[in-house]
Amino acid sequence: MAMLALLSALGPFAIDMYLPAFPQMMQDLNTSAATIQLTLTTFMLGMAVGQLVIGPLSDQFGRRKPLLIGACACLVASVLCAVAPNVEFLIGMRFVQGFAGAAGVVLARAIVSDSARGVHAAKMFSIMMAVGGIAPVLSPLAGGGVIGFAGWRGAFWALAVLNLLMVIGSIFIVKESLPLERRSKGGLKELFSNTGRVLGNKRYLGFAFAFAFSMAAMFGYISASPFVYQNILGLSATAFSMVFALNALGLTVTSIVGVKLVGALGPLRMTYIGVSALVVFSAVLLAVVVVGSTPLIPTLVVIFLAISSLGFVFGNAAALASDQVKEYAGSGSAIMGALQFALAAIASPLVGLAGEGSAMPMAVVMLVAGVIALLSLLAFTRGAAVLPDAERVERELDPVSPH
């Protein structure tokens, strides 16, 4: 579980570690804030495309070989990012880094899906994300220290070290979780067919949309946070890193609490609670920004509550989505992950539409994403034929559950 968490933590590290250096990168590379944000957007696009390619291939070739190849390629890309001569080269290498790094993210979920289902899968996903949640806590703090000592390029050298650990772990720790008899054998035609079967499952889509749009809300916050916290709220780079880490810690704590509660409440109810809380707190944030002109303490508190609520969503929604397409775990994980990072790539530039002087785009993106996540649950997973069946599966897999 620790190794799987490390694999899935590549995304948070590669995103969060260099965020405090955005203003420094603008000056060093002689470019604009919007262009620097493109380095974040292209990384997430690479993550989206990479998962669409690697996930289905792993259904045919197993999990371990694609993981090893992706880990090695990501290591090379991280080194090239660290020595990038200009912003254009950095943008391109960030796409490659995201594409290769997608192997760790998509295959960690697929390995869990190969190994468990129902409440047990929800617990494993939540534990993995809680352990992996340490990454957003540590990465901005570590990034602030590394950037202060070695500049923004030092953050990418630190990522290269993380990638090296990923390679070593993939070689010596991660075992193959998909036996030969369970692999797809029909070539590319069968892979495309599997993808069609996954997309045709409405319940899968409902849970995957809830997961992905909740992630989009978080990435809207992540992309806007350096400018909202430093330019609007007046925090220093060090204070920004500490506040950012505190929000990530809140997300980690709610993930851990979710592991304790899921046996009693079930992953479906936990997902509804988390998404509903995201909508409520995002609406309050928008009101605070519009009516209160972004006061420091209320803004910090509401953002903390909105981000913390996501700890109830990610592990449970991912487990519920995976349960719907158990026989196509790689494809299911790929589509969910690709949707997640595609929406994140869209959300990131949207929060910069009003420039660096307003927090309103961030609040609007978070609220709209939360509302769509909630509507997806209501539209695709509601009804008497859905809820009792999900609870029945939980009872069969976890006989000690109060259900």
Secondary structure, DSSP 8 states (H G I E B T S, - for coil): -HHHHHHHTHHHHHHHTTGGGHHHHHHHTT--HHHHHHHHHHHHHHHHHHHHHHHHHHHHH-SHHHHHHHHHHHHHHHHHHHT-SSHHHHHHHHHHHHHHHHHHHHHHHHHHHHH--HHHHHHHHHHHHHHHTHHHHHHHHHHHHHHHHHHHHHHHHHHHHHHHHHHHHHHHT----S-GGGS--SHHHHHHHHHHHHHT-HHHHHHHHHHHHHHHHHHHHHHHHHHIIIIIS---HHHHHHHHHHHHHHHHHHHHHHHHHHHHHHHHHHHHHHHHHHHHHHHHHHHHHHHH---HHHHHHHHHHHHHGGGGTHHHHHHHHHHHTGGGHHHHHHHHHHHHHHHHHHHHHHTTTTTTS-SHHHHHHHHHHHHHHHHHHHHHH-STTTHHHHHHHHHHH-TTS--
